[in-house]
Amino acid sequence: MSPWGILAFDLKWTLIGSPTLNLQSFRLLKICTLAVIALTGAGTVGFHYIEGWGWFDSFYMVVITLSTIGYQEVHPLSPAGRVFNVILIIAGVSLLFVMIGALTQALLEFELVKVFGRRRMQREVAGLKNHYIICGAGRVGNSVAQELARKPCPFVIVETDQQHVADVDPKWLVLIGDAASDKTLREAGIERALGLVAATTTDATNIYIVLTARSLNPRIKIIARASEERAEKHLKTAGADAVISPYSAAGHRIAQTFLRPNVLDFLDITTAGAGVFEMIIEEVRVGEGSALSQTTVGGSGLHHRFGIMILAIRRKDGETRFNPKAQETIRTGDYLIAMGEPSHLAKLEELASQVASPI
């Protein structure tokens, strides 16, 4: 990574930690730079017309004067030229001191805010609970983060490559470190997390991440990326709950675009939530003591009241009832796979978590 890239990353990291970063010193440096250019031009023009020198000799005289190198004069100066040179020296030295002060202040503020910004981010990560950890900020990890942010769900990204970090949304929480390390995953709150995504570019690294995460939190749900088919078995053996290959998923989607284009368009509309009909598919958990508990699909009135269709019911034991009948009983702990408008599904979530009033 180039020095300019590192500087850009550091500035972005600083802005993440402190959006109110004071850029007054940097603006002052810009003004001073423009003033130096203007003073150089004015000095060149002055020597040219006062002393009658050529343009290059006049420019050279300004450079050695403003830089305080102390070379001898290009040509003997007239009294008017000496007065002009004194003014040029005073202006140049004063401007130089202002630039040094502004640069020192800017660098000091930059370093201080960067340190405090990183500490602030660490505090925010330490306060996360029931969040998700995304290991790898590449294309797959970035796509996962975008989907979680759209929900929104709390998450933190763990990445070793600073170039990848510089490409993510500055509002997201990011930890720089090795996701296969116990220390880094503990800093990301692995003990308090709901899920982890191993989305680095190499299968070997993802296997190490899964092994480490599973040992630190046996209850966490882990989804891993696999670049090769043979890695799927090793990732599941290491403790991954699900393994997804981006290449297989892309191939399947391309084939379905040819074979079932209307079905694919329908799924895109209902899963992305950005379609013309504003219909999405969501899963809603029936909480303890919910008003929906022990009612039937038909008796709950979900379709008549909210226009919601129950596509499936997933029981606590893992059994799934597709296209449940009206007499199907809804139980505590069930997950309702429902389709409807986002506002109506929000009401369903509220109803599913709301405790029924005693009779």
SULWOHU-V681936 format. One record per run of one state. SS is the DSSP state (H for helix, E for strand, L for the rest). FROM is the first residue (numbers start at 1). TO is the last residue. If there is no record, write none. Layout:
BEGIN
ss = (SS | SS)
from = (FROM | FROM)
to = (TO | TO)
END
This chain:
BEGIN
ss = (L | H | L | H | L | H | L | H | L | E | L | H | L | E | L | H | L | E | L | H | L | H | L | E | L | H | L | E | L | H | L | E | L | H | L | H | L | E | L | E | L | E | L | H | L | E | L | E | L | E | L | E | H | L | E | L)
from = (1 | 3 | 18 | 24 | 52 | 55 | 67 | 79 | 127 | 132 | 136 | 139 | 152 | 155 | 160 | 162 | 167 | 173 | 177 | 182 | 188 | 190 | 193 | 195 | 199 | 203 | 217 | 221 | 226 | 230 | 239 | 242 | 245 | 246 | 260 | 261 | 273 | 279 | 286 | 290 | 291 | 296 | 297 | 302 | 307 | 309 | 315 | 320 | 323 | 329 | 330 | 335 | 342 | 354 | 355 | 356)
to = (2 | 17 | 23 | 51 | 54 | 66 | 78 | 126 | 131 | 135 | 138 | 151 | 154 | 159 | 161 | 166 | 172 | 176 | 181 | 187 | 189 | 192 | 194 | 198 | 202 | 216 | 220 | 225 | 229 | 238 | 241 | 244 | 245 | 259 | 260 | 272 | 278 | 285 | 289 | 290 | 295 | 296 | 301 | 306 | 308 | 314 | 319 | 322 | 328 | 329 | 334 | 341 | 353 | 354 | 355 | 359)
END
